[in-house]
């Protein structure tokens, strides 16, 4: 604490003007004003500035500049060089760049339809060598399109445009916006490319705007030119191209393509031409798989949609690093194309080792996993992954038990096929579905001082997407068989034997159980990788259920019942429930250094029929690195419940309903280090009033009083392939506090009682 305070004072004492040349000014702030409030508030105009002030942590503190200012004059010295690389040099105001910025701002206003716009700028200097630049935008009146004329010199293309005129972005009354005109030009090009016009490009589409003096009404004319016009004025229409041949090239292990000094062999047995390295003996991908993932066919008309779909489909083949599609005009023909599809491969096998630290309610441990992957098991880009995992954790405060460790062993196998594995499905439907079929099997053994548990799992699911934004997952079968082979005498006598209720959640979760899950999840995102869009969001919604079919058959088939009245299948009770989850995340890009991220989630699970409570694996918990971070994992809730006995609270501090919300301000600090300030809120509740969880039941008139709140700061090391996150959270409102002092830690904070530290991999949302 003292060291951190000393560092802060040291940085604060360093002058940010140290490296500002004499007679010049540090750019302190940029202001954009306008008579039109929407224009003044629009971030796009401020972002046009050729100079931006030095970055500020969390939008407040210029620590990167202060760090740079700590360096000495000799930049060759190691310490000075290190400080300069970690920091940020001062942005010295340049009037020439302000003049260029005002020109660009005026051009942007004119492109938006303000043809008479004016932009001026001024500076406001302070006694210190710093200045504020103020840009004043006077847009004038908006020019509006009054009439629209479309002239198409090619009759065939004219029919295509007229058939799709309802999708046109040009409408009477629209603003004369250059961005809209540009989007319409792109729409026309994309539309025409779908009908075989390979050589058609943006240069063939132009616009002419006619204005009348004294009026803001515009006559707009769009001209779509023919391919060429001869000296006599005769129009030569655009040509539609046909694909005469398609060759698929497979690279060798080093990424070399056959034909470039590499012996080539050809396989045409599957109806396509597959060219591969001759020394391999046979192609590493079967021709049927390549054919199923390509939408390009010999004899078809050139179609840009087919190219995009082929890229997308080939990208799902795990054995491929990337692919490239090229078209060449066939010599001697004026309307034929030869297509070449090059596919660069990844190594067939890979090994990955992961090591992580764990912290469960203060108990430290470590986990490691070893993954072996075969990306092309049956020469169809089937991916087999076998993962071996082990974990160790010390357990404290467990009197009466012979051991004080938690051990976990796991073996998991996943086999992915890049297609729908459904009988009698047509090749065309397979090609369009872009699906993955997954089969999985898993065994997980847990050993605690109180008990041992083993979970056997097997699953069959389909994953597919309508576009890059949407994806679906259908879990056709997901079987989980939970076995508790051993319970310590102390735990049984002290806890389980004391429970008389047959509906106890404790008893239920220490008995053998079968879960037969059927589920569906939908995911949508408008966020692209490395996108700089000002607003991005994702949401996920899922539903699952279990035990319905078995319960339906239980009476007709005379299933045996246990002492709790539950039907058993093959001698094991089965769970019956329905569960629904929802999560939404929004990301606002404040500027190049700062983002504001909001996250909302909820979930509800209802046990019924053959179950009076949920299996522990399906219950919700709160607290931890991805939840309300003022609490350790599984320390919060349900409701106002406060746990006392750590040996069983990880079971009792779980629920059937979850609500959560977070607001996080993320700021880039320096190098690969980012910071965050956050506020979290949420809790869990039970559907029923269980005796072991007093105060845990959900009530519409009480739940809002039981929402816990925490706040905190975090440091993230973002290495691209890995994000290491350190978060420290403090309780602000604790619904389980019995006194006002304990219920409002925001007013009466205690580091020992109210602080939680989290070490995690990846962002919380």
C-alpha positions in Angstrom: 0.0 0.0 0.0 2.8 2.4 1.0 4.8 1.5 -2.1 1.8 2.1 -4.4 1.1 5.5 -2.8 4.8 6.5 -3.1 4.8 5.5 -6.8 1.6 7.5 -7.4 3.1 10.6 -5.7 6.3 10.2 -7.7 4.4 10.1 -11.0 2.2 13.0 -10.0 5.2 15.2 -9.2 6.8 14.7 -12.6 6.0 17.6 -15.0 4.2 16.5 -18.2 5.7 19.6 -20.0 9.3 18.4 -19.6 9.6 17.4 -23.2 7.4 20.2 -24.7 9.8 22.4 -26.8 10.1 26.0 -25.7 7.5 28.3 -27.3 5.2 25.4 -28.2 2.1 23.9 -26.5 1.0 20.5 -25.3 -2.4 19.5 -26.9 -4.6 19.3 -23.9 -8.1 18.9 -25.3 -10.1 18.8 -28.4 -13.6 20.4 -28.5 -16.2 20.1 -31.2 -19.2 22.5 -31.2 -22.0 23.0 -33.6 -25.3 24.8 -33.9 -26.7 21.3 -34.5 -26.5 19.2 -31.3 -26.5 15.9 -33.1 -23.4 16.9 -35.1 -21.7 18.2 -32.0 -22.3 14.9 -30.2 -21.3 12.7 -33.1 -17.9 11.1 -32.3 -17.0 10.7 -36.0 -16.1 14.4 -36.4 -13.9 14.4 -33.3 -12.2 11.2 -34.6 -11.2 13.1 -37.8 -8.6 15.1 -35.9 -5.1 14.4 -37.1 -3.9 15.0 -33.6 -5.4 13.5 -30.5 -4.4 14.5 -26.9 -2.3 12.1 -24.9 -4.2 9.1 -23.6 -5.7 9.1 -20.2 -6.2 6.1 -17.9 -9.9 5.7 -17.4 -10.4 9.0 -19.3 -8.9 10.9 -16.3 -5.1 10.5 -15.7 -2.3 11.0 -18.2 0.0 8.4 -16.6 1.6 7.2 -19.9 2.7 10.8 -20.5 4.0 11.1 -16.9 5.8 7.8 -17.3 7.6 9.1 -20.4 8.4 12.3 -18.6 10.3 10.4 -15.9 13.0 9.4 -18.5 16.2 11.3 -18.6 17.6 13.2 -21.6 19.9 10.4 -22.6 17.5 8.1 -24.4 20.2 5.5 -25.0 20.3 4.6 -21.3 18.5 1.4 -20.6 16.2 2.8 -17.9 15.3 5.9 -20.0 14.7 3.7 -23.0 12.4 1.4 -21.0 10.4 4.4 -19.6 9.9 5.9 -23.1 8.8 2.6 -24.6 6.3 2.0 -21.7 5.1 5.6 -21.7 3.8 8.0 -24.4 5.6 11.2 -25.7 3.8 14.5 -25.5 1.5 15.5 -28.3 2.8 18.9 -29.3 0.1 21.1 -31.0 0.6 21.5 -34.8 -1.5 24.3 -36.4 -1.0 22.7 -39.9 -2.7 19.5 -38.7 -5.6 21.5 -37.3 -6.0 23.2 -40.7 -6.0 19.8 -42.4 -8.5 18.6 -39.8 -10.9 21.4 -40.4 -10.8 20.7 -44.2 -11.6 17.0 -43.5 -14.5 18.0 -41.2 -16.0 20.3 -43.8 -15.6 17.5 -46.5 -17.3 15.0 -44.1 -20.2 17.5 -43.6 -20.6 18.0 -47.3 -20.6 14.2 -47.9 -23.4 14.0 -45.4 -25.5 16.4 -47.4 -24.5 19.8 -45.9 -23.2 21.3 -49.1 -22.8 24.8 -47.7 -21.0 23.7 -44.5 -18.3 25.8 -42.9 -15.7 24.8 -40.3 -13.5 27.1 -38.3 -11.1 26.4 -35.5 -9.5 28.4 -32.7 -7.0 27.7 -29.8 -7.2 28.6 -26.2 -3.8 28.7 -24.5 -3.3 28.6 -20.7 -0.5 30.0 -18.6 1.1 26.6 -18.7 2.3 25.5 -22.1 -0.9 23.7 -23.1 -3.7 24.5 -25.4 -7.3 23.4 -26.2 -8.3 23.3 -29.9 -12.0 24.1 -30.6 -13.6 23.3 -33.9 -16.9 25.1 -34.7 -19.0 23.3 -37.3 -21.7 25.3 -39.1 -23.5 22.7 -41.2 -26.0 25.1 -42.9 -29.1 23.5 -44.4 -29.3 19.9 -45.4 -29.7 19.2 -49.2 -32.5 16.6 -49.8 -33.0 14.4 -52.8 -36.3 15.4 -54.5 -36.2 13.3 -57.7 -34.4 10.1 -58.7 -33.5 9.0 -62.2 -31.7 5.7 -63.0 -30.0 5.3 -66.4 -28.7 1.9 -67.3 -26.9 1.5 -70.6 -27.1 -2.3 -70.6 -30.6 -3.7 -71.0 -29.8 -7.0 -69.3 -28.4 -5.3 -66.2 -31.3 -2.9 -66.3 -33.7 -5.8 -65.9 -31.7 -7.1 -62.9 -31.7 -3.7 -61.2 -35.4 -3.2 -61.8 -36.2 -6.7 -60.5 -34.5 -5.7 -57.2 -35.5 -2.1 -57.0 -37.3 -2.7 -53.7 -33.9 -3.2 -52.1 -32.6 0.2 -53.3 -31.2 2.6 -50.8 -32.2 5.6 -52.9 -35.6 7.1 -52.0 -37.2 10.5 -52.5 -36.7 12.7 -49.5 -33.4 11.2 -48.4 -30.5 13.3 -47.4 -27.8 13.7 -50.0 -25.4 11.5 -48.1 -22.3 10.3 -49.9 -22.1 7.2 -47.6 -25.6 6.1 -48.7 -24.6 6.6 -52.4 -21.5 4.6 -51.8 -23.5 1.8 -50.2 -25.9 1.8 -53.1 -23.0 1.6 -55.5 -21.6 -1.5 -53.6 -25.1 -3.0 -53.5 -25.4 -2.7 -57.3 -21.9 -4.3 -57.8 -22.7 -7.2 -55.4 -26.1 -7.7 -57.1 -24.7 -7.8 -60.6 -21.9 -10.2 -59.6 -24.5 -12.7 -58.6 -25.6 -12.9 -62.2 -22.2 -13.8 -63.8 -20.8 -10.3 -64.5 -17.3 -11.0 -63.3 -15.6 -7.9 -64.7 -18.3 -5.4 -63.5 -16.9 -3.0 -60.8 -17.6 0.2 -59.0 -16.3 2.4 -61.8 -19.3 1.5 -63.9 -21.7 3.1 -61.4 -21.7 6.9 -61.0 -24.0 9.7 -59.6 -24.8 13.2 -60.8 -26.5 15.6 -58.4 -28.4 18.6 -59.9 -29.0 21.6 -57.6 -31.0 24.7 -58.2 -29.8 28.1 -56.9 -31.7 29.1 -53.8 -33.1 25.6 -53.1 -32.0 22.7 -51.1 -33.8 20.2 -53.3 -31.6 17.9 -55.4 -32.2 16.0 -58.6 -30.2 12.8 -58.3 -29.2 10.7 -61.3 -27.6 7.3 -61.1 -25.8 6.1 -64.2 -24.8 2.4 -64.8 -22.5 2.4 -67.8 -22.1 -0.4 -70.4 -18.8 -2.2 -70.6 -17.6 0.0 -73.5 -18.8 2.3 -76.3 -17.1 2.4 -79.7 -16.3 5.4 -81.8 -19.7 5.3 -83.5 -21.5 5.5 -80.2 -22.6 1.9 -80.2 -22.9 0.3 -76.7 -21.2 -3.0 -76.0 -23.0 -4.7 -73.1 -21.3 -6.4 -70.2 -20.4 -10.1 -70.5 -21.7 -12.9 -68.3 -18.9 -15.4 -67.5 -19.3 -19.1 -67.1 -16.9 -21.3 -65.0 -15.4 -23.8 -67.4 -13.3 -25.7 -64.9 -12.5 -26.0 -61.2 -9.2 -27.3 -59.8 -8.7 -27.9 -56.1 -5.0 -27.7 -55.0 -3.9 -29.3 -51.7 -0.6 -28.1 -50.2 2.0 -30.3 -48.6 2.9 -30.2 -44.9 5.2 -27.2 -45.5 2.5 -25.2 -47.3 3.9 -25.8 -50.8 1.4 -26.2 -53.6 1.8 -28.9 -56.3 3.0 -27.5 -59.7 5.4 -25.0 -58.2 8.4 -27.3 -58.4 6.5 -29.9 -56.5 5.4 -33.2 -58.1 1.7 -33.1 -58.8 -0.9 -35.9 -58.9 -4.5 -35.6 -59.8 -7.6 -37.4 -58.4 -10.8 -37.1 -60.4 -12.6 -40.1 -58.9 -15.1 -38.0 -56.9 -16.4 -35.9 -59.8 -14.0 -33.0 -59.1 -10.4 -32.3 -60.0 -8.2 -32.7 -56.9 -4.5 -31.9 -57.4 -2.2 -32.9 -54.5 1.5 -33.6 -53.9 2.5 -36.7 -55.7 4.8 -37.9 -52.9 1.9 -38.2 -50.5 0.5 -41.2 -52.4 -3.1 -40.1 -51.9 -4.8 -36.7 -51.1 -5.1 -36.0 -47.4 -8.7 -34.9 -48.0 -11.3 -37.1 -49.6 -12.8 -35.6 -52.8 -16.3 -35.9 -51.4 -15.4 -33.7 -48.4 -13.9 -31.0 -50.7 -17.0 -31.2 -52.9 -19.4 -30.9 -50.0 -17.6 -27.7 -48.8 -17.5 -26.0 -52.2 -20.3 -24.1 -53.9 -18.3 -23.6 -57.2 -19.3 -25.9 -60.0 -17.9 -26.4 -63.5 -20.5 -25.1 -66.0 -22.2 -22.7 -63.6 -22.4 -19.0 -64.1 -20.0 -16.9 -62.1 -21.7 -16.0 -58.8 -20.1 -14.0 -55.9 -22.4 -15.6 -53.4 -21.0 -19.0 -54.2 -17.5 -17.7 -53.6 -18.3 -16.3 -50.2 -20.1 -19.5 -49.2 -17.1 -21.6 -50.3 -14.7 -19.5 -48.2 -16.9 -19.8 -45.2 -17.4 -23.5 -45.6 -13.8 -24.3 -46.2 -12.8 -22.3 -43.1 -14.6 -24.9 -41.0 -12.3 -27.7 -42.0 -9.9 -27.9 -39.1 -7.1 -29.4 -41.2 -6.9 -26.2 -43.3 -5.0 -23.1 -42.3 -6.6 -21.0 -45.0 -7.8 -21.1 -48.5 -7.6 -18.9 -51.6 -9.9 -18.8 -54.7 -8.6 -17.4 -58.0 -10.3 -16.9 -61.4 -8.4 -16.6 -64.7 -10.0 -15.8 -68.0 -9.6 -18.7 -70.4 -7.4 -17.8 -73.4 -9.4 -17.9 -76.7 -12.7 -17.3 -75.0 -14.3 -14.0 -74.1 -16.7 -15.3 -71.4 -15.1 -18.3 -69.6 -13.2 -18.5 -66.3 -10.9 -21.2 -64.9 -11.2 -21.5 -61.1 -8.4 -22.5 -58.8 -9.0 -23.2 -55.2 -5.8 -23.5 -53.1 -6.0 -25.1 -49.7 -3.1 -24.7 -47.2 -3.0 -27.3 -44.5 -2.1 -27.3 -40.9 -0.1 -30.1 -39.2 -2.2 -33.2 -38.7 -1.3 -33.6 -35.0 -0.8 -31.1 -32.2 -0.1 -31.2 -28.5 -1.2 -28.6 -25.9 -0.3 -28.2 -22.3 -2.3 -25.9 -20.0 -1.4 -25.1 -16.4 -3.6 -22.9 -14.1 -3.8 -21.8 -10.5 -7.1 -22.1 -8.6 -8.5 -20.3 -5.6 -11.7 -21.7 -4.2 -12.9 -19.7 -1.2 -9.3 -19.1 -0.1 -8.1 -22.7 -0.7 -5.2 -22.6 -3.2 -4.5 -25.3 -5.8 -3.3 -26.0 -9.2 -4.6 -27.8 -12.3 -2.9 -29.1 -15.5 -4.3 -30.6 -18.7 -2.7 -32.3 -21.7 -4.5 -32.2 -25.0 -3.7 -34.4 -28.0 -5.5 -33.4 -31.3 -5.7 -35.2 -34.6 -7.2 -32.8 -37.2 -7.8 -35.3 -40.0 -8.7 -38.7 -38.5 -10.4 -40.3 -41.5 -9.2 -37.9 -44.3 -12.4 -35.8 -43.9 -11.1 -33.1 -41.5 -12.6 -35.0 -38.6 -11.0 -33.7 -35.4 -10.3 -35.9 -32.5 -9.3 -34.3 -29.3 -8.2 -36.3 -26.2 -7.7 -34.3 -23.0 -6.3 -35.6 -19.8 -6.8 -33.3 -16.8 -5.6 -33.4 -13.1 -6.2 -30.9 -10.3 -5.0 -30.5 -6.7 -6.3 -28.2 -4.0 -5.6 -27.9 -0.3 -8.7 -27.8 1.9 -8.6 -26.0 5.2 -10.8 -25.9 8.3 -12.1 -29.5 8.0 -12.0 -30.9 11.5 -12.9 -34.6 11.9 -11.5 -35.7 8.5 -8.4 -37.8 7.8 -7.5 -35.8 4.6 -7.1 -32.2 3.7 -6.8 -32.3 -0.1 -9.1 -32.2 -3.1 -8.0 -34.3 -6.1 -9.6 -34.5 -9.5 -8.8 -36.7 -12.5 -10.5 -36.4 -15.8 -10.3 -38.0 -19.3 -12.3 -36.5 -22.1 -12.6 -37.3 -25.9 -14.4 -35.2 -28.5 -14.8 -36.2 -32.1 -16.0 -33.5 -34.6 -17.3 -34.1 -38.1 -17.5 -31.0 -40.4 -21.1 -32.0 -41.6 -24.5 -33.1 -40.4 -24.3 -36.8 -39.7 -28.0 -37.5 -40.5 -29.1 -40.5 -42.7 -30.5 -39.8 -46.1 -29.6 -36.1 -46.0 -29.0 -34.7 -49.6 -25.6 -33.4 -50.6 -27.1 -29.9 -51.4 -28.6 -29.6 -47.9 -25.3 -30.8 -46.4 -23.5 -28.1 -48.3 -25.9 -25.4 -47.3 -26.1 -26.3 -43.6 -22.4 -25.7 -42.7 -22.8 -27.8 -39.7 -20.5 -29.7 -37.3 -21.5 -33.0 -35.6 -19.9 -33.7 -32.2 -19.6 -36.9 -30.3 -18.1 -36.7 -26.8 -17.3 -39.0 -23.9 -15.9 -38.1 -20.5 -15.0 -39.5 -17.1 -14.3 -37.3 -14.2 -13.3 -38.5 -10.7 -13.3 -36.2 -7.7 -11.9 -37.1 -4.3 -12.6 -35.0 -1.2 -12.1 -35.8 2.5 -15.9 -36.0 2.8 -16.7 -38.2 -0.2 -15.8 -39.4 -3.6 -17.7 -38.8 -6.8 -17.4 -40.1 -10.4 -19.2 -38.6 -13.4 -19.6 -40.6 -16.6 -20.7 -38.5 -19.6 -21.6 -39.0 -23.2 -23.0 -36.6 -25.7 -24.2 -36.1 -29.3 -24.7 -32.6 -30.6 -25.0 -30.5 -33.7 -23.5 -27.0 -34.2 -24.3 -24.8 -37.2 -24.5 -21.2 -38.3 -26.7 -19.1 -40.6 -24.0 -16.5 -41.0 -20.9 -15.3 -39.2 -23.2 -13.5 -36.7 -25.5 -16.4 -35.8 -24.9 -19.9 -34.5 -27.0 -22.7 -33.1 -26.3 -25.7 -30.9 -28.6 -28.7 -30.5 -27.7 -31.2 -27.8 -29.6 -34.3 -29.1 -28.4 -36.5 -26.3 -26.3 -35.5 -23.2 -26.1 -38.3 -20.7 -24.5 -37.9 -17.3 -24.3 -40.7 -14.8 -23.2 -39.5 -11.3 -21.9 -42.1 -8.9 -21.0 -41.5 -5.2 -19.0 -44.7 -4.4 -17.8 -43.5 -0.9 -18.9 -41.2 1.8 -16.8 -40.8 5.0 -18.4 -42.0 8.2 -17.9 -38.6 9.9 -19.7 -36.8 7.1 -22.5 -39.4 7.0 -23.1 -39.4 10.7 -22.7 -35.7 11.3 -24.7 -34.5 8.4 -26.6 -36.9 6.2 -27.9 -39.2 9.0 -29.2 -36.1 10.8 -31.5 -35.2 7.9 -35.0 -36.6 8.2 -36.5 -34.9 5.2 -36.6 -37.1 2.1 -36.6 -33.9 0.0 -33.3 -32.5 1.4 -31.0 -31.0 -1.2 -28.0 -32.4 0.7 -29.3 -36.0 0.6 -30.3 -35.6 -3.1 -26.8 -34.5 -4.1 -25.0 -37.4 -2.4 -27.0 -40.1 -4.2 -26.4 -41.8 -7.6 -28.2 -40.0 -10.3 -28.8 -40.1 -14.1 -29.3 -36.9 -16.1 -30.6 -37.2 -19.7 -30.3 -33.7 -21.1 -31.8 -32.3 -24.3 -30.9 -28.7 -25.1 -30.8 -25.9 -27.6 -28.7 -22.7 -27.6 -28.8 -19.7 -29.9 -25.9 -17.2 -30.1 -25.9 -13.8 -32.0 -23.1 -11.3 -32.2 -22.5 -8.2 -34.4 -18.9 -8.0 -33.2 -16.1 -8.7 -35.6 -12.5 -9.5 -34.6 -10.4 -6.3 -34.3 -13.4 -4.2 -35.1 -13.4 -0.5 -34.2 -17.2 -0.1 -34.4 -18.5 2.3 -31.7 -21.1 -0.2 -30.4 -21.0 -4.0 -30.4 -23.1 -6.5 -28.7 -23.7 -10.3 -28.2 -26.4 -12.3 -26.7 -27.0 -15.9 -25.9 -30.2 -17.8 -25.0 -30.5 -21.4 -24.2 -33.0 -23.9 -22.9 -32.5 -27.5 -21.7 -34.6 -30.2 -20.1 -34.1 -33.7 -18.7 -36.0 -36.8 -17.8 -39.3 -36.2 -19.6 -39.3 -39.3 -21.8 -38.2 -41.6 -18.9 -40.9 -40.1 -16.7 -43.5 -40.7 -19.4 -42.5 -44.3 -19.6 -42.1 -44.9 -15.9 -45.6 -46.0 -15.1 -46.4 -48.0 -18.3 -43.1 -49.9 -18.0 -43.4 -50.3 -14.2 -40.1 -48.6 -13.2 -38.9 -49.3 -9.7 -39.1 -46.5 -7.1 -36.7 -45.6 -4.3 -37.5 -44.7 -0.7 -38.0 -41.0 -1.7 -40.6 -42.0 -4.3 -38.4 -41.4 -7.3 -38.6 -43.7 -10.3 -35.4 -45.4 -11.2 -34.0 -46.4 -14.6 -31.6 -49.4 -14.6 -31.5 -49.1 -10.9 -30.6 -45.3 -10.8 -32.9 -42.4 -10.1 -33.1 -39.9 -12.9 -33.4 -36.1 -12.8 -36.3 -34.2 -14.3 -36.1 -30.4 -14.8 -36.3 -27.5 -17.3 -33.8 -24.8 -17.4 -33.5 -21.5 -19.3 -30.5 -19.1 -19.5 -30.0 -15.7 -21.1 -26.9 -13.4 -21.3 -26.4 -10.1 -23.1 -23.2 -8.1 -23.4 -22.8 -4.6 -24.9 -19.5 -2.8 -25.6 -19.3 0.9 -26.2 -16.0 2.2 -27.6 -15.4 5.5 -25.9 -12.1 6.2 -27.8 -9.0 4.3 -28.9 -8.0 3.7 -25.2 -11.3 3.2 -23.3 -14.3 0.9 -23.5 -17.4 0.7 -21.4 -18.8 -2.8 -21.2 -22.2 -3.8 -19.7 -23.4 -7.4 -19.0 -26.7 -8.7 -18.0 -27.6 -12.4 -17.3 -30.4 -14.4 -15.8 -31.3 -18.1 -15.5 -34.1 -20.1 -14.0 -34.3 -23.9 -13.5 -37.3 -25.7 -12.2 -37.2 -29.3 -10.9 -40.5 -31.2 -11.2 -41.9 -34.7 -11.7 -39.2 -37.1 -10.6 -37.1 -34.4 -8.9 -37.7 -32.1 -5.9 -34.4 -30.3 -6.3 -31.9 -29.7 -9.1 -28.7 -31.8 -9.4 -25.8 -29.8 -8.0 -24.1 -29.7 -11.5 -27.1 -27.8 -12.8 -27.6 -25.4 -10.0 -26.5 -21.7 -10.1 -23.9 -20.1 -7.9 -22.8 -16.5 -7.3 -19.5 -14.9 -6.5 -16.1 -15.5 -8.0 -14.1 -14.2 -10.9 -17.0 -14.0 -13.4 -19.9 -13.0 -11.1 -20.2 -10.6 -8.2 -16.5 -10.1 -7.5 -16.8 -8.9 -3.9 -17.4 -12.5 -2.9 -15.3 -15.6 -3.5 -16.7 -18.3 -5.6 -19.9 -20.0 -4.1 -19.9 -17.6 -1.1 -22.9 -15.5 -2.0 -26.5 -16.5 -1.5 -29.0 -17.9 -2.0 -31.0 -14.8 -1.0 -30.1 -13.7 2.6 -28.6 -17.1 3.5 -25.2 -17.0 5.2 -23.1 -20.1 5.3 -21.3 -21.2 8.4 -20.0 -24.7 7.9 -17.5 -24.9 5.0 -17.8 -28.6 4.7 -21.2 -28.5 3.0 -21.7 -24.8 2.1 -20.6 -25.4 -1.5 -23.8 -27.4 -1.9 -26.0 -25.2 0.2 -24.8 -21.9 -1.4 -26.4 -22.8 -4.8 -29.8 -22.0 -6.2 -32.4 -22.4 -9.0 -32.6 -18.7 -10.0 -29.8 -16.3 -10.9 -29.7 -12.6 -11.7 -26.6 -10.7 -12.5 -25.4 -7.4 -14.0 -22.0 -5.8 -14.4 -20.7 -2.5 -15.6 -17.0 -2.4 -16.4 -14.8 0.5 -17.6 -11.8 -0.9 -19.4 -8.8 1.3 -20.2 -5.5 0.5 -22.0 -2.6 1.4 -19.7 0.7 0.7 -21.4 2.4 -2.1 -23.3 0.1 -5.1 -23.0 -1.3 -4.0 -19.6 -5.0 -2.9 -19.3 -6.9 -1.7 -16.3 -10.6 -2.0 -15.3 -13.0 -0.4 -12.8 -16.2 -2.4 -12.3 -19.4 -2.6 -10.4 -21.2 -5.9 -10.1 -24.7 -6.8 -8.8 -26.6 -10.0 -8.4 -27.6 -13.0 -6.4 -29.1 -16.5 -6.6 -32.3 -17.9 -5.1 -34.2 -21.2 -4.7 -37.5 -22.1 -6.2 -38.7 -23.8 -3.1 -38.2 -23.1 0.6 -35.6 -25.7 1.6 -34.9 -26.1 5.3 -31.1 -26.2 4.7 -31.2 -22.8 3.0 -33.2 -20.4 5.3 -33.8 -17.0 3.6 -32.9 -18.5 0.2 -36.4 -18.7 -1.5 -37.2 -16.2 -4.3 -40.0 -13.7 -3.6 -41.2 -10.9 -6.0 -41.7 -8.6 -3.0 -38.2 -9.3 -1.5 -35.7 -10.3 -4.2 -34.7 -6.7 -5.1 -33.7 -6.1 -1.5 -31.4 -9.1 -1.7 -29.3 -8.1 -4.7 -25.7 -7.9 -3.6 -23.4 -5.2 -4.9 -19.7 -5.0 -5.2 -17.1 -2.8 -6.8 -13.4 -3.0 -7.6 -10.4 -2.6 -9.8 -8.6 -5.0 -12.1 -5.4 -5.5 -14.0 -5.3 -7.5 -17.3 -2.2 -8.7 -19.2 -3.5 -9.1 -22.7 -1.0 -11.1 -24.8 -3.5 -11.8 -27.6 -3.5 -15.5 -27.3 -3.9 -15.3 -23.6 -5.5 -12.8 -21.2 -4.3 -13.1 -17.5 -6.7 -11.2 -15.2 -6.3 -10.0 -11.6 -9.4 -8.5 -10.0 -9.9 -7.2 -6.5 -13.5 -6.7 -5.4 -15.0 -5.1 -2.3 -18.5 -5.7 -1.0 -20.8 -2.6 -1.2 -24.1 -4.1 -0.1 -24.3 -7.6 1.6 -27.8 -8.9 1.8 -26.8 -11.6 4.4 -25.5 -9.0 6.9 -27.4 -9.3 10.1 -26.6 -5.7 11.2 -26.5 -2.4 9.4 -22.7 -2.4 9.9 -22.3 -5.7 8.1 -25.0 -5.0 5.5 -23.4 -1.8 4.2 -19.7 -2.5 3.8 -19.6 0.5 1.5 -19.9 2.7 4.6 -18.0 0.4 7.0 -15.4 -1.5 4.9 -13.2 -4.1 6.2 -10.4 -5.7 4.1 -10.4 -8.9 6.0 -14.2 -9.4 5.8 -15.2 -7.6 2.6 -12.4 -8.0 0.1 -12.0 -10.9 -2.5 -9.1 -11.4 -4.8 -9.5 -13.3 -8.1 -6.9 -14.7 -10.5 -8.5 -15.8 -13.8 -7.8 -16.4 -17.5 -9.9 -14.4 -20.0 -12.3 -11.5 -19.6 -15.3 -12.0 -17.3 -17.7 -11.3 -20.2 
